[in-house]
Amino acid sequence: MQLLAIGLNHTTAPVSLREKVAFPADHLGQAVAAARASLARGIGEQAAAEAAILSTCNRTELYCANRAGRSVNDAIDATAHFMADYHQLSVSELRPHLYTLPQDQAVRHAFRVASGLDSMVLGEPQILGQMKDAVREADAAGALGTYLHQMFQRTFAVAKEVRSTTEIGAHSVSMAAAAVRLAQRIFDRISEQNVLFIGAGEMIELCATHFSAQNPKSLTIANRTLERGEALAHRLDGRAIRLADLPEQLANFDIVVSSTASTLPIIGLGMVERAIKARRHKPMFMVDLAVPRDIESEIGRLDDVFLYTVDDLATTVQTGMENRQAAVIQAEAIIETRVQSFMHWIDSRAVVPVIQELHENSEQIRMIELERARKLLARGEDIDTVLDALSRGLTAKFLHGPQSALHSAQGDERARLAALLPQLFRTRR
C-alpha cells in the first residue's frame, strides 16, 4: 500500500500562495472526488484510490493511499499536478513550496499535525477539530478506504494521548490572544476602542471572547446571516450588523478582526480609504485571519492602518517556546511509537491476500475430500475406514505443494525452505 501526504503550510509558503490553493469548505467533497479520479487515472483502479483534503488558514494538505504499483515519484507528480490543475496554477509555481511525505513520513506528519506539533501556535487545539471535519467530508464523499480510515482513527487517538499525557498545550498562545497583544501595542486601552468582528465562525468566536475580556467600548459582529451574528453578539453582550452594511459602518471601528470563508476579499482598499478619511486619520488596527484573505493586502500600505495577517502573528504566538520543549520531546516519543505500530499494521495487511488464497485453496481441498467421503459412506463403506481415508487425503494434498517446492529447489533456496517449513507446519500439543 502506498501512502502519501503532500501539501504546503505556513513554514513553506507565504499567505499569498496559501490562499490560492485553499479549498473552500463547501467544495471539499467535490475536490476529494476530483483528487481520487486524478490519482486513479491511468491505473484503472478508481476504487483503490483513497483521499482526504485538509485545508485551513495555515495549511493545505492532500492525504492519499493507493494499492496500485505506481512509483513514489509518479504518485508525487500526479498529486502535485492535481493540486496545480485544480487551482489553475503552474506546477513550477507550486512545486518549490510543497513537502512530499511518503509512507511512514506521511503517517508521522498526520500524527504531528493533529497533536499541534506542526502548528504556528504550538499545541493549539483547533487543528484537531479541523482535521476531523476534513475526514468527515472525505468519508461522506466515499473517498476513505481501509487504510486512510485506519490512519486517521489512529491519528485522533494519538492526538488525544499527546494532549492528555503531556503539557504540549499548557503554554500555547492562541491567534486570538496574539491579536489582543498586538492591539495593545497600538492602543493603550482596548476598553476605549470600538471592536468589529467579521464572520461568526469558531475563530471569530474565540477572538471575540478574548477581546471581550478587555471590556471594549463596544463589540459588534458583522455577518452575512444576521441571525447567526446576533446569536454570537448576544452571548458577548454586543450587537450585530449585516455584512452589507459594512461600507457605511466601517469608519466607526478602531479594531477590525475578520475570518470568513469568502473566496474573495470583503474589505477593499477604497472602502478603507473612505473610512480613514471619515475618521480624520485616526489609526485603525486590522487583523485578517482568513485564507483566502478577507482584507486586500494593499490596505497595509496606508499610513493610518495597521494590518496583520496570520503570518504576521507568527512571532507573537511562538513566545514561551522554551517552556514547551520538554513536552515536545515527550510528544515526539509517543508519536514515534504509534507510527511504528501503524506501519506494522500496514505490513500485516500486505499478507491478507495470501492468507485469503490459502483459505480458498484449503476450502477447495476440503470440499473435494468431503464429497469423496460422502460417496463412500453412501455406498455403505465402514465409517472408520472412510474417516481414515479422509484424513489421509487431506494430509497428502496439504503437503503436496510444500514437498514439491522443497524437491524442486536447489542450494540456498532449498536450505531456506527446509528451515521455514517446520515452522509453518509445527503443531501445538
One Martini backbone bead per residue (centre of mass of N, CA, C, O) as a GRO file, in nm:
protein
  429
    1MET     BB    1   0.096   0.036   0.023
    2GLN     BB    2   0.043   0.380  -0.073
    3LEU     BB    3   0.154   0.657   0.100
    4LEU     BB    4   0.050   1.019   0.101
    5ALA     BB    5   0.183   1.349   0.168
    6ILE     BB    6   0.071   1.671   0.040
    7GLY     BB    7   0.201   2.017   0.081
    8LEU     BB    8   0.135   2.329   0.257
    9ASN     BB    9   0.262   2.594   0.475
   10HIS     BB   10   0.376   2.845   0.689
   11THR     BB   11   0.686   2.739   0.626
   12THR     BB   12   0.665   2.716   0.281
   13ALA     BB   13   0.433   2.948   0.252
   14PRO     BB   14   0.273   3.212   0.169
   15VAL     BB   15  -0.034   3.354   0.183
   16SER     BB   16  -0.049   3.418  -0.128
   17LEU     BB   17  -0.048   3.101  -0.187
   18ARG     BB   18  -0.243   2.965   0.012
   19GLU     BB   19  -0.502   3.105  -0.103
   20LYS     BB   20  -0.486   2.955  -0.386
   21VAL     BB   21  -0.502   2.644  -0.241
   22ALA     BB   22  -0.760   2.671  -0.114
   23PHE     BB   23  -1.045   2.494   0.021
   24PRO     BB   24  -1.353   2.519   0.033
   25ALA     BB   25  -1.573   2.372   0.240
   26ASP     BB   26  -1.811   2.339   0.010
   27HIS     BB   27  -1.574   2.177  -0.190
   28LEU     BB   28  -1.444   1.916  -0.073
   29GLY     BB   29  -1.600   1.683  -0.198
   30GLN     BB   30  -1.529   1.754  -0.491
   31ALA     BB   31  -1.218   1.750  -0.454
   32VAL     BB   32  -1.188   1.456  -0.364
   33ALA     BB   33  -1.304   1.330  -0.619
   34ALA     BB   34  -1.091   1.455  -0.808
   35ALA     BB   35  -0.845   1.324  -0.673
   36ARG     BB   36  -0.919   1.030  -0.724
   37ALA     BB   37  -0.931   1.046  -1.030
   38SER     BB   38  -0.638   1.142  -1.069
   39LEU     BB   39  -0.491   0.902  -0.922
   40ALA     BB   40  -0.639   0.670  -1.109
   41ARG     BB   41  -0.524   0.763  -1.358
   42GLY     BB   42  -0.391   0.500  -1.554
   43ILE     BB   43  -0.483   0.242  -1.364
   44GLY     BB   44  -0.794   0.143  -1.316
   45GLU     BB   45  -0.840   0.205  -0.975
   46GLN     BB   46  -1.061   0.379  -0.819
   47ALA     BB   47  -1.112   0.209  -0.552
   48ALA     BB   48  -0.797   0.240  -0.458
   49ALA     BB   49  -0.851   0.539  -0.411
   50GLU     BB   50  -0.749   0.752  -0.150
   51ALA     BB   51  -0.890   1.060   0.011
   52ALA     BB   52  -0.778   1.375   0.174
   53ILE     BB   53  -0.861   1.717   0.282
   54LEU     BB   54  -0.662   1.980   0.426
   55SER     BB   55  -0.802   2.316   0.500
   56THR     BB   56  -0.640   2.607   0.610
   57CYS     BB   57  -0.480   2.897   0.694
   58ASN     BB   58  -0.190   2.714   0.721
   59ARG     BB   59  -0.307   2.471   0.527
   60THR     BB   60  -0.252   2.230   0.251
   61GLU     BB   61  -0.367   1.885   0.230
   62LEU     BB   62  -0.290   1.560   0.083
   63TYR     BB   63  -0.430   1.245   0.138
   64CYS     BB   64  -0.307   0.917   0.025
   65ALA     BB   65  -0.416   0.593  -0.120
   66ASN     BB   66  -0.253   0.314  -0.304
   67ARG     BB   67  -0.244  -0.015  -0.463
   68ALA     BB   68  -0.078   0.057  -0.681
   69GLY     BB   69   0.234   0.026  -0.889
   70ARG     BB   70   0.333   0.307  -0.828
   71SER     BB   71   0.557   0.527  -0.796
   72VAL     BB   72   0.642   0.774  -0.589
   73ASN     BB   73   0.706   0.991  -0.803
   74ASP     BB   74   0.442   0.958  -0.961
   75ALA     BB   75   0.253   1.027  -0.725
   76ILE     BB   76   0.363   1.309  -0.674
   77ASP     BB   77   0.309   1.425  -0.954
   78ALA     BB   78   0.004   1.373  -0.959
   79THR     BB   79  -0.062   1.545  -0.707
   80ALA     BB   80   0.063   1.815  -0.796
   81HIS     BB   81  -0.110   1.842  -1.054
   82PHE     BB   82  -0.381   1.851  -0.920
   83MET     BB   83  -0.339   2.108  -0.749
   84ALA     BB   84  -0.270   2.292  -0.986
   85ASP     BB   85  -0.516   2.242  -1.172
   86TYR     BB   86  -0.746   2.309  -0.974
   87HIS     BB   87  -0.605   2.619  -0.931
   88GLN     BB   88  -0.465   2.726  -1.185
   89LEU     BB   89  -0.160   2.629  -1.178
   90SER     BB   90   0.169   2.593  -1.179
   91VAL     BB   91   0.394   2.362  -1.091
   92SER     BB   92   0.643   2.556  -1.070
   93GLU     BB   93   0.500   2.738  -0.851
   94LEU     BB   94   0.435   2.504  -0.636
   95ARG     BB   95   0.666   2.289  -0.582
   96PRO     BB   96   0.875   2.452  -0.392
   97HIS     BB   97   0.637   2.443  -0.144
   98LEU     BB   98   0.638   2.138  -0.126
   99TYR     BB   99   0.559   1.855   0.061
  100THR     BB  100   0.678   1.506   0.049
  101LEU     BB  101   0.517   1.216   0.217
  102PRO     BB  102   0.600   0.895   0.256
  103GLN     BB  103   0.450   0.677   0.440
  104ASP     BB  104   0.569   0.720   0.752
  105GLN     BB  105   0.580   1.028   0.705
  106ALA     BB  106   0.276   1.068   0.674
  107VAL     BB  107   0.193   0.960   0.949
  108ARG     BB  108   0.365   1.145   1.124
  109HIS     BB  109   0.241   1.408   1.024
  110ALA     BB  110  -0.050   1.359   1.111
  111PHE     BB  111   0.014   1.330   1.413
  112ARG     BB  112   0.145   1.615   1.447
  113VAL     BB  113  -0.085   1.790   1.355
  114ALA     BB  114  -0.308   1.689   1.559
  115SER     BB  115  -0.106   1.763   1.814
  116GLY     BB  116   0.032   2.061   1.742
  117LEU     BB  117   0.345   2.042   1.619
  118ASP     BB  118   0.275   2.202   1.320
  119SER     BB  119   0.201   2.469   1.436
  120MET     BB  120   0.212   2.798   1.490
  121VAL     BB  121   0.059   2.700   1.745
  122LEU     BB  122   0.176   2.530   1.985
  123GLY     BB  123  -0.085   2.308   2.076
  124GLU     BB  124  -0.322   2.370   1.924
  125PRO     BB  125  -0.668   2.251   1.905
  126GLN     BB  126  -0.813   2.315   1.626
  127ILE     BB  127  -0.685   2.111   1.422
  128LEU     BB  128  -0.838   1.859   1.510
  129GLY     BB  129  -1.120   1.954   1.418
  130GLN     BB  130  -1.037   2.005   1.121
  131MET     BB  131  -0.958   1.712   1.061
  132LYS     BB  132  -1.231   1.583   1.125
  133ASP     BB  133  -1.384   1.737   0.906
  134ALA     BB  134  -1.218   1.629   0.665
  135VAL     BB  135  -1.290   1.329   0.712
  136ARG     BB  136  -1.596   1.357   0.687
  137GLU     BB  137  -1.593   1.456   0.394
  138ALA     BB  138  -1.448   1.210   0.273
  139ASP     BB  139  -1.655   1.001   0.367
  140ALA     BB  140  -1.906   1.128   0.225
  141ALA     BB  141  -1.744   1.092  -0.065
  142GLY     BB  142  -1.608   0.796  -0.061
  143ALA     BB  143  -1.267   0.830   0.002
  144LEU     BB  144  -1.258   0.612   0.221
  145GLY     BB  145  -1.063   0.355   0.338
  146THR     BB  146  -0.894   0.139   0.522
  147TYR     BB  147  -0.630   0.314   0.554
  148LEU     BB  148  -0.723   0.606   0.616
  149HIS     BB  149  -0.915   0.536   0.837
  150GLN     BB  150  -0.704   0.414   1.026
  151MET     BB  151  -0.510   0.653   1.036
  152PHE     BB  152  -0.712   0.864   1.157
  153GLN     BB  153  -0.793   0.713   1.410
  154ARG     BB  154  -0.501   0.714   1.518
  155THR     BB  155  -0.459   1.015   1.513
  156PHE     BB  156  -0.672   1.087   1.729
  157ALA     BB  157  -0.552   0.909   1.953
  158VAL     BB  158  -0.276   1.048   1.966
  159ALA     BB  159  -0.375   1.334   2.030
  160LYS     BB  160  -0.508   1.256   2.296
  161GLU     BB  161  -0.253   1.146   2.432
  162VAL     BB  162  -0.078   1.400   2.416
  163ARG     BB  163  -0.282   1.594   2.570
  164SER     BB  164  -0.308   1.401   2.837
  165THR     BB  165   0.031   1.346   2.890
  166THR     BB  166   0.093   1.643   2.819
  167GLU     BB  167   0.202   2.009   2.795
  168ILE     BB  168   0.168   2.125   2.497
  169GLY     BB  169  -0.087   2.342   2.570
  170ALA     BB  170  -0.025   2.513   2.835
  171HIS     BB  171   0.149   2.766   2.668
  172SER     BB  172  -0.033   2.861   2.458
  173VAL     BB  173  -0.073   3.102   2.189
  174SER     BB  174  -0.318   3.237   2.046
  175MET     BB  175  -0.442   3.422   1.798
  176ALA     BB  176  -0.624   3.586   1.981
  177ALA     BB  177  -0.408   3.674   2.187
  178ALA     BB  178  -0.221   3.804   1.978
  179ALA     BB  179  -0.419   4.023   1.884
  180VAL     BB  180  -0.438   4.165   2.155
  181ARG     BB  181  -0.141   4.238   2.185
  182LEU     BB  182  -0.122   4.414   1.930
  183ALA     BB  183  -0.343   4.616   2.009
  184GLN     BB  184  -0.186   4.715   2.270
  185ARG     BB  185   0.036   4.864   2.095
  186ILE     BB  186  -0.165   5.078   1.973
  187PHE     BB  187  -0.350   5.065   2.232
  188ASP     BB  188  -0.366   5.130   2.558
  189ARG     BB  189  -0.698   5.093   2.550
  190ILE     BB  190  -0.952   4.877   2.472
  191SER     BB  191  -1.182   5.013   2.646
  192GLU     BB  192  -1.177   5.267   2.413
  193GLN     BB  193  -1.276   5.062   2.189
  194ASN     BB  194  -1.402   4.970   1.873
  195VAL     BB  195  -1.523   4.641   1.786
  196LEU     BB  196  -1.482   4.427   1.495
  197PHE     BB  197  -1.649   4.135   1.362
  198ILE     BB  198  -1.593   3.911   1.084
  199GLY     BB  199  -1.808   3.683   1.145
  200ALA     BB  200  -1.920   3.342   1.316
  201GLY     BB  201  -1.702   3.157   1.385
  202GLU     BB  202  -1.470   3.005   1.575
  203MET     BB  203  -1.248   3.223   1.554
  204ILE     BB  204  -1.425   3.466   1.622
  205GLU     BB  205  -1.524   3.368   1.896
  206LEU     BB  206  -1.243   3.359   2.022
  207CYS     BB  207  -1.166   3.655   1.976
  208ALA     BB  208  -1.412   3.788   2.111
  209THR     BB  209  -1.355   3.672   2.391
  210HIS     BB  210  -1.082   3.812   2.435
  211PHE     BB  211  -1.179   4.106   2.390
  212SER     BB  212  -1.409   4.106   2.599
  213ALA     BB  213  -1.208   4.088   2.849
  214GLN     BB  214  -1.129   4.411   2.785
  215ASN     BB  215  -1.375   4.597   2.771
  216PRO     BB  216  -1.496   4.731   2.535
  217LYS     BB  217  -1.685   4.985   2.424
  218SER     BB  218  -1.744   4.791   2.170
  219LEU     BB  219  -1.933   4.508   2.014
  220THR     BB  220  -1.921   4.371   1.676
  221ILE     BB  221  -2.118   4.179   1.438
  222ALA     BB  222  -2.040   4.072   1.106
  223ASN     BB  223  -2.288   3.915   0.889
  224ARG     BB  224  -2.467   3.764   0.652
  225THR     BB  225  -2.614   3.632   0.894
  226LEU     BB  226  -2.784   3.788   1.133
  227GLU     BB  227  -2.869   3.564   1.332
  228ARG     BB  228  -2.583   3.458   1.393
  229GLY     BB  229  -2.466   3.727   1.489
  230GLU     BB  230  -2.669   3.767   1.723
  231ALA     BB  231  -2.596   3.516   1.887
  232LEU     BB  232  -2.304   3.605   1.947
  233ALA     BB  233  -2.358   3.890   2.058
  234HIS     BB  234  -2.532   3.803   2.301
  235ARG     BB  235  -2.299   3.644   2.450
  236LEU     BB  236  -2.114   3.937   2.440
  237ASP     BB  237  -2.270   4.203   2.466
  238GLY     BB  238  -2.362   4.286   2.172
  239ARG     BB  239  -2.378   4.351   1.822
  240ALA     BB  240  -2.546   4.343   1.498
  241ILE     BB  241  -2.460   4.323   1.147
  242ARG     BB  242  -2.458   4.357   0.824
  243LEU     BB  243  -2.235   4.314   0.575
  244ALA     BB  244  -2.369   4.528   0.381
  245ASP     BB  245  -2.309   4.771   0.607
  246LEU     BB  246  -1.995   4.818   0.615
  247PRO     BB  247  -1.924   5.075   0.446
  248GLU     BB  248  -2.085   5.268   0.657
  249GLN     BB  249  -1.946   5.144   0.940
  250LEU     BB  250  -1.627   5.125   0.951
  251ALA     BB  251  -1.551   5.412   1.081
  252ASN     BB  252  -1.647   5.314   1.387
  253PHE     BB  253  -1.372   5.144   1.394
  254ASP     BB  254  -1.059   5.044   1.547
  255ILE     BB  255  -1.121   4.729   1.542
  256VAL     BB  256  -1.043   4.456   1.305
  257VAL     BB  257  -1.181   4.122   1.267
  258SER     BB  258  -1.120   3.859   1.019
  259SER     BB  259  -1.320   3.539   0.948
  260THR     BB  260  -1.387   3.382   0.653
  261ALA     BB  261  -1.508   3.187   0.355
  262SER     BB  262  -1.425   3.371   0.149
  263THR     BB  263  -1.288   3.398  -0.188
  264LEU     BB  264  -1.313   3.709  -0.140
  265PRO     BB  265  -1.276   4.014  -0.066
  266ILE     BB  266  -1.444   4.236   0.167
  267ILE     BB  267  -1.204   4.445   0.199
  268GLY     BB  268  -1.122   4.736   0.044
  269LEU     BB  269  -0.938   5.007  -0.026
  270GLY     BB  270  -1.165   5.217  -0.065
  271MET     BB  271  -1.319   5.163   0.201
  272VAL     BB  272  -1.081   5.246   0.389
  273GLU     BB  273  -1.022   5.527   0.285
  274ARG     BB  274  -1.301   5.640   0.366
  275ALA     BB  275  -1.282   5.571   0.666
  276ILE     BB  276  -1.026   5.737   0.734
  277LYS     BB  277  -1.141   6.006   0.651
  278ALA     BB  278  -1.383   5.998   0.855
  279ARG     BB  279  -1.163   5.964   1.102
  280ARG     BB  280  -0.925   6.160   1.065
  281HIS     BB  281  -0.678   5.948   1.083
  282LYS     BB  282  -0.746   5.740   1.274
  283PRO     BB  283  -0.643   5.461   1.381
  284MET     BB  284  -0.630   5.119   1.241
  285PHE     BB  285  -0.694   4.785   1.345
  286MET     BB  286  -0.602   4.485   1.154
  287VAL     BB  287  -0.727   4.139   1.120
  288ASP     BB  288  -0.634   3.859   0.905
  289LEU     BB  289  -0.753   3.508   0.934
  290ALA     BB  290  -0.784   3.453   0.635
  291VAL     BB  291  -0.804   3.168   0.389
  292PRO     BB  292  -0.859   3.362   0.207
  293ARG     BB  293  -0.849   3.691   0.205
  294ASP     BB  294  -1.049   3.965   0.331
  295ILE     BB  295  -0.803   4.170   0.303
  296GLU     BB  296  -0.647   4.381   0.126
  297SER     BB  297  -0.305   4.422   0.107
  298GLU     BB  298  -0.290   4.733   0.030
  299ILE     BB  299  -0.385   4.845   0.309
  300GLY     BB  300  -0.102   4.821   0.458
  301ARG     BB  301   0.005   5.105   0.315
  302LEU     BB  302  -0.143   5.267   0.503
  303ASP     BB  303  -0.069   5.495   0.750
  304ASP     BB  304  -0.350   5.434   0.942
  305VAL     BB  305  -0.280   5.118   0.908
  306PHE     BB  306  -0.286   4.800   1.092
  307LEU     BB  307  -0.187   4.509   0.924
  308TYR     BB  308  -0.269   4.160   0.989
  309THR     BB  309  -0.171   3.836   0.950
  310VAL     BB  310  -0.107   3.515   1.020
  311ASP     BB  311   0.200   3.555   0.966
  312ASP     BB  312   0.242   3.809   1.157
  313LEU     BB  313   0.184   3.624   1.428
  314ALA     BB  314   0.423   3.426   1.468
  315THR     BB  315   0.605   3.561   1.683
  316THR     BB  316   0.397   3.583   1.912
  317VAL     BB  317   0.310   3.269   1.931
  318GLN     BB  318   0.622   3.169   2.012
  319THR     BB  319   0.606   3.227   2.289
  320GLY     BB  320   0.731   2.999   2.523
  321MET     BB  321   0.898   2.759   2.400
  322GLU     BB  322   1.086   2.669   2.637
  323ASN     BB  323   0.834   2.548   2.807
  324ARG     BB  324   0.779   2.304   2.567
  325GLN     BB  325   1.017   2.104   2.507
  326ALA     BB  326   0.954   1.864   2.690
  327ALA     BB  327   0.675   1.806   2.561
  328VAL     BB  328   0.780   1.753   2.276
  329ILE     BB  329   0.957   1.509   2.335
  330GLN     BB  330   0.727   1.335   2.445
  331ALA     BB  331   0.544   1.348   2.194
  332GLU     BB  332   0.745   1.228   1.987
  333ALA     BB  333   0.766   0.952   2.126
  334ILE     BB  334   0.473   0.870   2.095
  335ILE     BB  335   0.456   0.895   1.787
  336GLU     BB  336   0.676   0.693   1.708
  337THR     BB  337   0.540   0.445   1.827
  338ARG     BB  338   0.270   0.472   1.658
  339VAL     BB  339   0.396   0.452   1.381
  340GLN     BB  340   0.513   0.166   1.405
  341SER     BB  341   0.242   0.031   1.456
  342PHE     BB  342   0.108   0.109   1.186
  343MET     BB  343   0.321  -0.016   0.994
  344HIS     BB  344   0.272  -0.301   1.094
  345TRP     BB  345  -0.018  -0.311   0.996
  346ILE     BB  346   0.045  -0.270   0.700
  347ASP     BB  347   0.219  -0.523   0.665
  348SER     BB  348  -0.004  -0.726   0.751
  349ARG     BB  349  -0.198  -0.654   0.509
  350ALA     BB  350  -0.017  -0.778   0.275
  351VAL     BB  351  -0.104  -1.093   0.360
  352VAL     BB  352  -0.408  -1.124   0.315
  353PRO     BB  353  -0.426  -1.244   0.025
  354VAL     BB  354  -0.268  -1.502   0.095
  355ILE     BB  355  -0.460  -1.607   0.312
  356GLN     BB  356  -0.711  -1.619   0.133
  357GLU     BB  357  -0.593  -1.824  -0.069
  358LEU     BB  358  -0.544  -2.049   0.134
  359HIS     BB  359  -0.838  -2.082   0.217
  360GLU     BB  360  -0.953  -2.146  -0.063
  361ASN     BB  361  -0.780  -2.396  -0.121
  362SER     BB  362  -0.858  -2.554   0.134
  363GLU     BB  363  -1.162  -2.564   0.073
  364GLN     BB  364  -1.140  -2.728  -0.186
  365ILE     BB  365  -1.008  -2.976  -0.062
  366ARG     BB  366  -1.224  -3.035   0.149
  367MET     BB  367  -1.465  -3.074  -0.048
  368ILE     BB  368  -1.349  -3.308  -0.209
  369GLU     BB  369  -1.306  -3.506   0.031
  370LEU     BB  370  -1.595  -3.496   0.140
  371GLU     BB  371  -1.737  -3.608  -0.114
  372ARG     BB  372  -1.587  -3.876  -0.116
  373ALA     BB  373  -1.688  -3.971   0.165
  374ARG     BB  374  -1.993  -3.966   0.104
  375LYS     BB  375  -1.987  -4.182  -0.119
  376LEU     BB  376  -1.877  -4.411   0.058
  377LEU     BB  377  -2.112  -4.406   0.262
  378ALA     BB  378  -2.338  -4.457   0.048
  379ARG     BB  379  -2.202  -4.753  -0.015
  380GLY     BB  380  -2.130  -4.869   0.295
  381GLU     BB  381  -1.888  -4.794   0.423
  382ASP     BB  382  -1.675  -4.781   0.665
  383ILE     BB  383  -1.635  -4.519   0.878
  384ASP     BB  384  -1.334  -4.554   0.961
  385THR     BB  385  -1.226  -4.583   0.674
  386VAL     BB  386  -1.323  -4.305   0.575
  387LEU     BB  387  -1.178  -4.128   0.783
  388ASP     BB  388  -0.894  -4.222   0.713
  389ALA     BB  389  -0.906  -4.129   0.415
  390LEU     BB  390  -0.964  -3.834   0.469
  391SER     BB  391  -0.709  -3.763   0.632
  392ARG     BB  392  -0.503  -3.859   0.418
  393GLY     BB  393  -0.597  -3.673   0.189
  394LEU     BB  394  -0.553  -3.401   0.326
  395THR     BB  395  -0.254  -3.434   0.391
  396ALA     BB  396  -0.145  -3.482   0.104
  397LYS     BB  397  -0.246  -3.213  -0.021
  398PHE     BB  398  -0.107  -3.012   0.180
  399LEU     BB  399   0.196  -3.137   0.118
  400HIS     BB  400   0.248  -3.118  -0.187
  401GLY     BB  401   0.356  -2.832  -0.227
  402PRO     BB  402   0.600  -2.822  -0.028
  403GLN     BB  403   0.742  -3.079  -0.142
  404SER     BB  404   0.782  -2.974  -0.431
  405ALA     BB  405   0.946  -2.722  -0.357
  406LEU     BB  406   1.179  -2.875  -0.216
  407HIS     BB  407   1.265  -3.060  -0.458
  408SER     BB  408   1.311  -2.815  -0.674
  409ALA     BB  409   1.507  -2.695  -0.503
  410GLN     BB  410   1.822  -2.507  -0.454
  411GLY     BB  411   2.039  -2.461  -0.230
  412ASP     BB  412   1.951  -2.186  -0.057
  413GLU     BB  413   1.648  -2.231  -0.105
  414ARG     BB  414   1.633  -2.509   0.030
  415ALA     BB  415   1.737  -2.418   0.308
  416ARG     BB  416   1.509  -2.217   0.367
  417LEU     BB  417   1.274  -2.421   0.344
  418ALA     BB  418   1.377  -2.622   0.558
  419ALA     BB  419   1.351  -2.400   0.790
  420LEU     BB  420   1.044  -2.309   0.743
  421LEU     BB  421   0.844  -2.555   0.736
  422PRO     BB  422   0.843  -2.642   1.039
  423GLN     BB  423   0.705  -2.371   1.127
  424LEU     BB  424   0.440  -2.402   0.953
  425PHE     BB  425   0.391  -2.724   1.073
  426ARG     BB  426   0.363  -2.673   1.359
  427THR     BB  427   0.240  -2.828   1.641
  428ARG     BB  428   0.009  -2.824   1.900
  429ARG     BB  429  -0.010  -2.975   2.239
   0.00000   0.00000   0.00000
